[in-house]
């Protein structure tokens, strides 16, 4: 079991930037893939960016070129993942969730409780 906690959300001015953090604990050595998802009001949860243990990255078209997902950094007790995003707009307002899954995991992996990001002046 992997336990995830996100942080770094809040109110951001249009055109501003954010850095979200995700801290994973528990069975972190089982993690193969980590990612950031977001869900805006009335919409389905969507992938923002993901990265494998080997460093393979994927970005949603809507954030490509203005977002960076970090490598999965880990030590004995925890693994940490970051998402950097700039040039934020109202369309980026959503609850952002961290996800972690093992290789071949078909259950969808583990999810954090989410962190709210609101882009508004």
N, C-alpha and C positions, 0 to 999 in steps of 0.2 A: 504494500500500500504506500502510495506517495501522497504527501500532504503539501498543498500549494497555498501560498499567500501572496497576493498582489499588493503593491503600494505605488504611490506616485501620482494618482489621479487628482482631479480638482478642477477648478475653473481656469481656463486658459483664454487669453485674448485671441481674436482672429489674427492669423498670421504668425502666431507664437509657436512655441515648441514644447514638447514634453518628454520626460523620461520615465518610463514605467519599469518597475522591478518586480520580479517574481522569485520567491524563495521556495525551494523544494526541500522537503525533509522526508525521512522515512527510508524506503527502499530505493534510494536514488540511483543505485548501481544498475537497476533494471531499466532506467530511462534510455530510450533510443532517440526519441523525437520530442521536441518541445515547441510550443507555438503560442501565439497571441491571437485571440479571437475577439470580436466585438459584436454587441447587439444593441442596435438603436431601438427606440420605442416603436412598437408595431412592426418590427422587421425581424427576420430570422438572423440567428447568429451566423457570422461569416468569418472566414479566415482573414487575418491581417498579414501575418508573417509566421514562418516556421523554420526550424533548423534541426538537422539531425546531428547525432554525436560526431559524425564524420565531417560536419561543416556544410552540408548541402542546404542551401537557403531557398526559400520560396516566398514571394510577396504577392499580395493582391494588386491588381492593376491600379486600383484607386490610391495606393500608397507608394507604388514603385517610384523610386527616384527621390523620395523625401522621407524614407524610413530606413532604419537599420536595426536588424535584430542581432544581438550579440552572440558570441559563442556561448555554449553552456559551460560555465565555470563550476567546477565542483571540488570539494575537499572531502574529508572523511564524513562530515555530518550533514552537509547541505549542498545543494546545487542552486546556482543563481542565473537568471536570464533577464536581459534588459531589452526594452524596445525604445528606440529613439525616433521621434517623429517631429518634423517641422512643417512650416507653412500650413498650420492647422486651419480648418474651416468648419462651418457649422455641420457639414456632413460627417465630420469626425466625432461629433457628440455621440457617446454611447457608453455602455458598460463594457469594460475591457476585461477579458478573462484569460488566464494562463492555463495551458493544457500540457500534460506530460503523458507520454505513452511508451510502452515497451515495444521491442521489435515484434511485428506480427500481431500486435494487440488489436483485437476486433471489438473491444468493448467501448472504445472511444477514449480510454485512458482516464486520468484524474483531472479534476477541475478545481480551480480556486473559486472563492466566493465572488470575485470580480471587484473592480475599482471604477468608479464613475469618472468620466472625463466630459466636461461641458465646455464647449467653445462658444464664448459669448462676450460681447463688450459691455 
